[in-house]
Structures are given as structure tokens and as C-alpha cells.
Amino acid sequence: MISQTTEYALRAVVYLAQHAEESWTTKQIAAATRVPAGYLSKVLQGLSRSGLITSQRGRHGGFQLTGDPEQLTILEVVNAVEPIRRINHCPLNLGSHGDELCPLHKQLDKTIELVEQQFASTPVSALLGTEDTVEPLCEFPASANVGKGRKVDLTVSKNEG
Amino acid sequence: MISQTTEYALRAVVYLAQHAEESWTTKQIAAATRVPAGYLSKVLQGLSRSGLITSQRGRHGGFQLTGDPEQLTILEVVNAVEPIRRINHCPLNLGSHGDELCPLHKQLDKTIELVEQQFASTPVSALLGTEDTVEPLCEFPASANVGKGRKVDLTVSKNEG
């Protein structure tokens, strides 16, 4: 239903939104999101190509979220890595159907539309932890002590890759 | 979004619902649904194991839909071949989250729930052709001339496998 790539992209974006004040390396994001670094690297490339995250080279380089999590929707993240494909014409290429969908594919497209609408109406900011919820991606070296006025203590060196 | 297995299972069930009066072989259903026979065979096994379709051996053997398309939901078909998995606990196994989901996974589960609800509320009968729509899976040897009082003319021999 929700693909692994989509979930990993959302984890990475949520992590960067939670720690927007700095740049983070693939290795650090991989540790915090529990995503294999090689897989994550491809996901980050997709997000970067779409301009949702910015990569900076050099000693303090890494990835940062480009925009405001209030303005960025789940749909934009999903479409950056694995675009939602609506059913616009008969998947069986039945000539007699022309541009019209049969009830089977009309119904499936309706479901995809529903998901698309929900993703489009939900900003990334709605995925972040609040005082009333548990925090996404906590318990990790690079995030455990960041934010909320606590001291930053990185087990994974920040300027490593 | 909608996996290939799910789509293939729905095509097969729609085909059997449209031609409920007889049994159909894997080869015939494969031709009508444009699904590779090997792949379809596994899909049909799943549907059969769940009791949604019945297989009969012998000269006039093949598959038939077990129940009434009015009573059978898309969700039952989907769950027979690729069960929808709700997110019930933290996919990262974060101990501190316990049974509570963070906002990221709560939101993703909400999307899965939405799809589950839509599938549960849609009967297979809603996927069949009506006078106002194009007909699913038409243009095929095994279905082109079946129903609506027209002569049955099967290019693929019905009792073949």
C-alpha cells in the first residue's frame, strides 16, 4: 500500500524537518531513520532532484530541508521519489475503450485519487512530534539529544561524509 | 499504489463474475485478462485458498466464482492475494513508542485505513459493465461473444487445461 521507498523518503524528510537548523550526512540520516545507507542515498537523490532538500558539499556539508514543513505536502515528497500514477487510460490497451475507463479501472482510479487527495492535504509539519505524541525517529544517536533545549551529543560524527 | 497482483486478482474475479455460468481454465482467464498464465496461476491459487473461487477438475473443469458479486467486496479479493497491512506498531521497533504510533505512522495508517474502507464498501458487482459503461475485459476470444444472448465462440478451447 505505502511502498518502502515512500516510507523511507517520508522518514528522511521528517528527520530533516525535525532538525532543520543544520545539514546532515546520508550516514547520519540513515542511522536516525534506520534505512540502509545505499537505499537512502537513492531516496535522497530523488528528493534533491525535486528540490525538496538541498545538498551542500564540504566540511559542514550534508542535506537540509529546502522549504517550510508547513508548506511541503506528503504528496510532494511521494511524487519526488515514486510518483503516484492515476489510471488515465485502459491498462489493457483495449482499443474499444478509447479514453473511457471501465468500471473496474474507474474504481481503482478513485481509490488512487482518494490517497492522492489525502497526501495533498497533509503537510509534513503534521507528521512531526508534538507534546501530545511520541516523537518520530527518536532513540537515535543523531537525534536523541537534539532540540527541546537539550545538548547535542552525536555518536555519529556530523562532518563525516 | 495498487499492486500488480491486486489488479490481476480483480481482473480475474471480474471476468469470472461476468461469466459466472461456466468454469474457465487458467489459460482462458489469462487470455481474457491479459495476465501471464504463470503469474495468474498463483493469483488464482490465492483466491481459491480463500474460498472466493472454486476449482473443479475434469473435462469441464476450471474456475468459477463461489459467491454472489453483490456480496463479495474488493477488500476480500485484495486480502486473499495480498492482505492490506495496517500499521499497528512502530515499524522502527522503537521501544519508547510502545503501542503508540508517532504522527508519521499514524498518518500513514490513516491513509491505509481509508483505502481499506473504500475497498470494504465496494462490491465486485460495482466493477462490472453496465449499459452506460464500457465493459471490462472485452475484446477477448473467451468473452467477446459471451452473454447478452450472443453466440459463444471460443477461440481458446474451453476444455483444454
Interface residues (C-beta under 8 A of the other chain):
Chain A: M1 I2 E7 L10 R11 V14 T33 R34 I74 I84 R85 P91 L92 L94 G95 S96 H97 G98 E100 L101 C102 P103 L104 H105 K106 Q107 L108 K110 T111 I112 L114 V115 Q118 F119 T122 A126 L127 L128 G129 T130 T133 V134 E135 P136 L137 C138 E139
Chain B: M1 I2 E7 L10 R11 V14 T33 R34 I74 I84 R85 P91 L92 L94 G95 S96 H97 G98 E100 L101 C102 P103 L104 H105 K106 Q107 L108 K110 T111 I112 L114 V115 Q118 F119 T122 A126 L127 L128 G129 T130 T133 V134 E135 P136 L137 C138 E139
